Amino acid sequence: MTLTAYLDESGHNDKLLVMGGFVSSPERWLEFSKECDLIKAHFHIPYIHAAELFSPKSTRRYGHLSLSRRREVLGCLMSAIIDHAEFSAAVTVIPSLYDSLTTNQWRSKHGSSYAGCVNGFLIGLVEYLDMSLGETINLNLFLENGHRNEKEVEEMIRDYKAFYDEFDIPVLGGRAEPVLSIDDYGLIEKRTASPLWAADLICYCTYNQIMRRDPLCSEILETLHGRVPGFGVCLGRKQIETMIESAADAETQKLEWQADMHQNVRYLYQFGITAHKDKRGVIFDFTGMSSVQKENFMNDTKAKFSEG
């Protein structure tokens, strides 16, 4: 199964950061984009930006539209979302809380609250899709560009993709597949990617519903959530502390693995087996073994199995 997610964010202070958007199949996003092209042509607009559309004082892109016409634009966008989005997603975090629970050193290694939201989205996606069924999901992931921490997220996704692209461990019955595989990804703009209009809308409304109890945003979210299923993730104190603990556990496991691998390299070297570093860890090369070394290795292996 292939799905494509478009995410945006709202909140440029320490009080609240919202990351959200919609997920659907590439085919349904194509149909969505066709409808958005019609919206652009009909209302003579370059794209939809909720903060400007909802502000009567904003005249840069929507000055030629009356308040009632702006509501028509909103209605057309919501209709396209309801028709073509499979489900929504929203992740919230208080950046000041995130920063107070983490150190500069930790964030330089594991990412800011913005990166934490992307992690929260991926974790929530796996749980929402019930990945325990074993099906591999190929995910295209696009975020709107312009955030000050976007490069760290792009690097995080690139590393995740590189690791699983080369993840090929033989197991009984076939290949050990990751349950969530990143295909295409990147930073894009609303002007060229209309699915970001939908992501922008849900982020804007979620932020303003929480921070200002905005009645229009509450109405929009109630309508969307009533027609499009979805999930939400709140990165509170407990969730952030769990992220920190998980990162520490992963680091401990990595050090233990390195120590074990060092012993294995030293043991195998005596039989002419060399080791080479690789993105996945270590690759052992058996091609340089002599016939005597192969025999000694087999005898020693049999002896260890007998002892064990």
SETOR-411359 format. One line per 10 residues: number of its first residue (from 0); their letters; for each residue y, x, z of C-alpha. Coordinates in Angstrom, 3 decimals. Example, Ala and Ser with C-alpha at 12.3 -4.5 7.8 and 13.67 -1.06 7.14 Angstrom:
0) as) -4.500,12.300,7.800 | -1.060,13.670,7.140
This chain:
0) mtltayldes) 0.000,0.000,0.000 | 3.470,1.249,-0.897 | 6.572,0.087,0.968 | 10.220,1.087,0.684 | 12.638,1.056,3.615 | 16.424,1.182,3.397 | 18.233,2.034,6.642 | 21.869,2.150,7.684 | 23.612,2.626,11.016 | 26.513,1.134,12.957
10) ghndkllvmg) 28.331,2.588,15.927 | 30.460,5.696,15.954 | 30.912,6.182,19.689 | 28.796,6.931,22.767 | 28.337,3.274,23.739 | 25.803,2.102,21.164 | 24.100,3.265,17.995 | 22.230,0.756,15.857 | 19.966,1.787,13.002 | 18.393,-0.933,10.953
20) gfvssperwl) 17.453,-2.280,7.596 | 14.762,-4.020,5.627 | 11.370,-3.068,4.236 | 9.730,-4.457,1.136 | 7.652,-3.488,-1.862 | 9.283,-1.515,-4.701 | 8.732,-4.512,-6.992 | 10.534,-6.939,-4.689 | 13.410,-4.486,-4.192 | 13.786,-4.361,-7.966
30) efskecdlik) 14.181,-8.144,-8.076 | 16.610,-7.954,-5.156 | 18.725,-5.412,-7.024 | 18.856,-7.646,-10.091 | 20.272,-10.456,-7.955 | 22.822,-8.057,-6.485 | 23.942,-7.082,-9.977 | 24.661,-10.755,-10.600 | 26.614,-10.956,-7.333 | 28.733,-7.968,-8.360
40) ahfhipyiha) 29.467,-9.447,-11.758 | 30.207,-12.954,-10.509 | 32.552,-11.956,-7.673 | 33.971,-8.847,-9.366 | 33.096,-6.471,-6.513 | 31.637,-2.937,-6.561 | 29.270,-3.543,-3.610 | 29.107,-5.331,-0.253 | 30.318,-3.677,2.950 | 30.104,-6.114,5.848
50) aelfspkstr) 32.922,-4.662,7.975 | 35.389,-5.045,5.100 | 34.015,-8.353,3.855 | 34.380,-9.950,7.302 | 37.927,-8.643,7.864 | 40.731,-10.804,6.405 | 43.025,-7.773,6.595 | 40.765,-5.748,4.304 | 42.106,-5.965,0.779 | 40.856,-2.758,-0.830
60) ryghlslsrr) 37.714,-4.256,-2.385 | 37.909,-7.932,-1.475 | 41.625,-8.723,-1.608 | 41.090,-11.028,-4.596 | 38.624,-13.158,-2.632 | 39.645,-16.006,-0.340 | 37.876,-16.498,2.980 | 35.694,-19.220,1.469 | 34.765,-16.957,-1.471 | 33.854,-14.188,0.932
70) revlgclmsa) 31.517,-16.609,2.687 | 29.974,-17.356,-0.695 | 29.345,-13.636,-1.195 | 27.689,-13.501,2.212 | 25.568,-16.554,1.421 | 24.370,-15.040,-1.875 | 23.420,-11.770,-0.169 | 21.542,-13.562,2.615 | 19.689,-15.662,0.058 | 18.601,-12.524,-1.830
80) iidhaefsaa) 17.444,-10.900,1.433 | 15.415,-13.970,2.426 | 13.812,-14.152,-1.027 | 12.821,-10.502,-1.373 | 12.689,-8.613,1.965 | 9.266,-8.531,3.615 | 10.501,-7.688,7.115 | 13.442,-6.272,9.017 | 13.789,-3.456,11.535 | 16.410,-2.518,14.099
90) vtvipslyds) 16.552,0.376,16.562 | 19.173,0.680,19.295 | 20.104,3.546,21.606 | 23.020,4.446,23.859 | 23.999,7.951,22.668 | 25.577,8.903,26.013 | 22.318,8.039,27.813 | 20.280,9.961,25.245 | 22.534,13.017,25.666 | 22.419,12.811,29.467
100) lttnqwrskh) 18.606,12.834,29.486 | 18.265,15.672,26.984 | 19.736,19.161,26.769 | 21.601,20.816,23.914 | 18.603,23.081,23.421 | 16.209,20.127,23.276 | 18.395,18.241,20.802 | 18.775,21.318,18.592 | 14.979,21.363,18.292 | 14.051,17.679,18.344
110) gssyagcvng) 17.198,15.972,17.088 | 20.150,13.872,18.185 | 20.141,10.175,19.044 | 20.414,9.515,15.290 | 17.137,11.356,14.704 | 15.704,9.535,17.702 | 16.417,6.241,15.949 | 14.523,7.370,12.851 | 11.572,8.328,15.059 | 11.850,4.963,16.778
120) fliglveyld) 11.752,3.221,13.406 | 8.610,5.113,12.304 | 6.839,4.425,15.602 | 7.830,0.759,15.481 | 6.700,0.510,11.861 | 3.226,1.837,12.673 | 2.861,-0.630,15.535 | 4.247,-3.540,13.535 | 1.875,-2.952,10.619 | -1.104,-2.503,12.973
130) mslgetinln) -2.026,0.865,11.495 | -5.154,0.920,13.660 | -6.817,-0.911,10.775 | -6.983,2.484,9.062 | -5.098,1.653,5.878 | -2.776,4.347,4.590 | 0.817,3.230,4.026 | 2.870,5.169,1.484 | 6.472,4.855,2.610 | 9.628,5.504,0.607
140) lflenghrne) 12.460,6.020,3.085 | 16.162,5.980,2.200 | 19.168,6.227,4.510 | 22.824,5.811,3.720 | 24.625,9.121,3.550 | 27.715,9.994,5.539 | 26.447,10.378,9.096 | 27.263,13.703,10.764 | 23.608,14.204,11.759 | 22.071,13.175,8.451
150) keveemirdy) 20.938,16.694,7.539 | 18.761,17.040,10.640 | 17.039,13.764,9.776 | 16.553,14.802,6.163 | 14.974,18.055,7.381 | 12.781,16.171,9.852 | 11.483,13.853,7.141 | 10.976,16.782,4.753 | 8.863,18.637,7.350 | 6.857,15.490,8.101
160) kafydefdip) 6.195,14.938,4.403 | 5.304,18.601,3.747 | 2.772,18.606,6.566 | 0.968,15.436,5.510 | 1.101,16.278,1.806 | -1.123,19.249,2.620 | -3.164,17.503,5.312 | -6.684,17.739,3.930 | -9.371,18.108,6.573 | -12.962,17.330,5.496
170) vlggraepvl) -14.679,14.702,7.632 | -17.943,12.816,7.413 | -17.600,10.120,4.803 | -14.500,11.429,3.103 | -10.998,12.752,3.685 | -9.012,12.433,6.907 | -5.996,10.439,5.746 | -2.789,10.072,7.766 | -1.962,6.412,8.384 | 1.685,6.830,7.366
180) siddygliek) 2.558,9.053,4.430 | 6.129,9.672,3.240 | 6.509,9.575,-0.533 | 10.087,9.551,-1.796 | 13.036,9.884,0.583 | 16.702,10.760,0.576 | 20.330,9.978,1.373 | 21.965,7.441,-0.930 | 25.118,5.305,-1.314 | 25.793,1.556,-1.265
190) rtasplwaad) 27.489,1.848,-4.641 | 24.222,2.893,-6.310 | 21.633,1.273,-4.017 | 22.151,-2.432,-3.333 | 19.314,-2.667,-0.745 | 21.711,-0.768,1.516 | 23.943,-3.851,1.445 | 21.214,-5.662,3.349 | 20.755,-2.760,5.781 | 24.501,-2.596,6.362
200) licyctynqi) 24.635,-6.333,7.117 | 21.894,-6.323,9.754 | 23.308,-3.197,11.426 | 26.851,-4.556,11.495 | 25.748,-7.904,12.886 | 23.402,-6.424,15.480 | 26.100,-4.057,16.731 | 28.752,-6.783,16.953 | 26.400,-9.293,18.520 | 25.563,-6.822,21.303
210) mrrdplcsei) 29.011,-5.319,21.825 | 31.280,-8.310,21.132 | 29.026,-11.385,21.245 | 30.414,-12.222,17.809 | 29.433,-15.849,16.990 | 29.309,-15.348,13.204 | 27.049,-12.304,13.572 | 24.820,-14.238,15.963 | 24.556,-17.046,13.404 | 23.721,-14.631,10.578
220) letlhgrvpg) 21.026,-12.873,12.614 | 19.523,-16.161,13.752 | 19.283,-17.301,10.135 | 17.789,-14.024,8.882 | 15.327,-13.665,11.754 | 14.273,-17.267,11.275 | 13.283,-16.588,7.670 | 12.385,-12.875,7.592 | 10.024,-11.458,10.254 | 10.720,-8.088,11.800
230) fgvclgrkqi) 10.615,-5.787,14.789 | 13.099,-4.163,17.107 | 12.951,-0.971,19.143 | 15.207,-0.248,22.109 | 15.346,3.417,23.084 | 16.145,2.985,26.763 | 15.689,5.447,29.591 | 11.925,4.990,29.755 | 11.454,5.403,26.004 | 13.658,8.512,25.840
240) etmiesaada) 11.817,10.082,28.796 | 8.532,9.334,27.027 | 9.861,11.088,23.899 | 10.745,14.132,26.008 | 7.313,14.149,27.661 | 5.558,13.768,24.319 | 7.531,16.693,22.881 | 6.592,18.819,25.915 | 2.909,17.854,25.581 | 3.003,18.717,21.889
250) etqklewqad) 4.515,22.113,22.671 | 1.822,22.793,25.303 | -0.919,21.824,22.869 | 0.632,24.076,20.247 | 0.639,27.073,22.620 | -2.958,26.380,23.654 | -3.973,26.115,20.013 | -2.242,29.402,19.202 | -4.049,31.145,22.078 | -7.428,29.749,20.973
260) mhqnvrylyq) -6.735,30.675,17.363 | -5.794,34.217,18.366 | -9.192,34.623,20.038 | -10.962,33.174,16.995 | -9.126,35.549,14.644 | -10.120,38.557,16.753 | -13.742,37.378,16.919 | -14.093,36.689,13.176 | -12.351,39.911,12.149 | -15.349,41.962,13.323
270) fgitahkdkr) -17.409,40.242,10.621 | -14.905,40.946,7.852 | -13.314,37.494,7.963 | -9.541,37.714,7.582 | -6.888,35.141,8.533 | -3.678,34.125,6.774 | -0.834,31.999,8.102 | -0.246,28.700,6.349 | 1.979,25.628,6.825 | -1.044,23.851,8.215
280) gvifdftgms) -1.878,26.687,10.629 | -4.362,29.400,9.670 | -6.652,29.818,6.661 | -9.745,31.986,7.047 | -10.876,34.106,4.099 | -14.617,34.806,3.874 | -14.525,36.448,0.430 | -14.289,40.035,1.718 | -17.485,39.925,3.798 | -20.280,42.327,3.005
290) svqkenfmnd) -23.902,41.180,2.965 | -24.471,42.911,6.302 | -21.430,41.233,7.861 | -22.600,37.836,6.603 | -26.029,38.377,8.141 | -24.545,39.536,11.448 | -22.197,36.585,11.492 | -25.017,34.095,10.897 | -27.182,35.683,13.580 | -24.334,35.697,16.091
300) tkakfseg) -23.472,32.065,15.275 | -27.097,30.999,15.738 | -27.231,32.814,19.050 | -24.069,31.096,20.306 | -25.401,27.679,19.295 | -28.638,28.420,21.118 | -26.725,29.381,24.258 | -24.525,26.286,24.018
